[in-house]
Amino acid sequence: MKLIIRYFEHNKKGDMCEHTGNAWRCMMKKLLCLMCIGLFLFAAQFGRVRGRVIDTETGEPLVGADVIVEGTELGAATDVNGEYTVLFVPVGTHRVITHYVGYDPYT
């Protein structure tokens, strides 16, 4: 019973980490929690653009096509399946331009 009372006394003072002897561990948990909150707030302001680039006549994926979000410095290249993902795109409406050797640019 005395141990429980001591626990609550330390909890009131805010130095529970000191009492348990794991001050470093407790501080790292608090820091991780703050980082997660910051990441959540940061992620709420940005989105992502995903898609697939294919040849309209054959339906084959175009590997290595450049995909650029117009008006930004953001872009990506397609993978072996013709798929791409552009991260951290500001919220809003954007035009996406695709370039591939031997093809006309597509918007």
C-alpha positions in Angstrom: 0.0 0.0 0.0 2.8 2.4 0.7 4.3 1.9 -2.8 1.0 3.0 -4.4 0.9 6.2 -2.3 4.4 7.0 -3.2 3.6 6.5 -6.9 0.7 9.0 -6.7 2.8 11.5 -4.8 5.5 11.4 -7.5 2.9 11.5 -10.2 1.4 14.8 -8.7 4.9 16.4 -8.8 5.4 15.4 -12.4 8.7 13.6 -11.7 7.4 10.1 -12.1 10.3 9.4 -14.5 12.8 10.3 -11.8 11.1 7.9 -9.4 11.3 4.9 -11.7 14.9 5.5 -12.6 14.2 5.7 -16.3 14.4 9.4 -16.9 16.1 9.0 -20.3 13.5 6.5 -21.4 10.6 8.7 -20.2 12.1 11.8 -22.0 12.5 9.8 -25.2 8.8 8.7 -25.0 7.7 12.3 -24.6 9.9 13.4 -27.5 8.6 10.7 -29.7 5.0 11.7 -28.8 5.7 15.4 -29.7 7.3 14.3 -33.0 4.2 12.2 -33.9 1.9 15.1 -33.2 4.1 17.4 -35.4 4.1 14.9 -38.2 0.4 14.6 -38.1 0.0 18.4 -38.3 2.5 18.5 -41.1 0.8 15.7 -43.1 -2.6 17.4 -42.9 -1.3 20.1 -45.2 0.0 17.9 -47.9 -1.3 15.0 -50.0 0.0 12.6 -52.7 -0.7 11.9 -56.3 -0.7 8.3 -57.5 -1.3 6.9 -60.9 -0.3 4.7 -63.8 1.2 5.7 -67.2 0.3 3.4 -70.1 0.5 3.4 -73.9 -3.1 4.2 -75.1 -2.8 1.9 -78.1 -1.2 -1.2 -76.6 -2.1 -0.8 -72.9 1.6 -1.5 -72.0 3.0 0.3 -69.0 5.6 3.0 -69.8 8.6 2.3 -67.5 10.7 5.3 -66.5 8.2 8.0 -67.7 8.6 11.4 -65.9 5.6 12.6 -64.0 5.7 16.3 -62.9 3.2 18.3 -60.9 3.0 21.6 -62.8 4.0 24.7 -60.9 6.1 22.8 -58.4 9.4 21.1 -58.2 7.7 17.8 -57.4 7.7 14.7 -59.6 8.4 11.0 -59.9 9.4 8.3 -62.4 7.2 5.3 -63.1 8.2 1.9 -62.0 8.2 -1.4 -63.9 4.4 -1.5 -63.7 4.1 2.1 -65.0 2.9 3.3 -61.5 4.1 6.4 -59.7 3.6 8.3 -56.5 4.4 11.9 -55.8 4.5 12.8 -52.1 4.1 16.1 -50.3 1.8 17.7 -52.9 0.2 20.9 -51.5 -3.6 20.6 -51.1 -5.5 21.9 -54.1 -6.0 21.3 -57.8 -2.9 20.6 -59.9 -2.1 19.6 -63.4 0.2 16.6 -63.9 2.4 16.4 -66.9 3.9 13.2 -68.2 7.0 13.0 -70.4 8.4 9.9 -72.1 10.9 9.5 -74.9 9.2 9.1 -78.3 5.9 10.3 -77.0 4.2 13.8 -76.9 3.9 15.3 -73.4 0.5 14.4 -71.8 -1.4 16.6 -69.3 
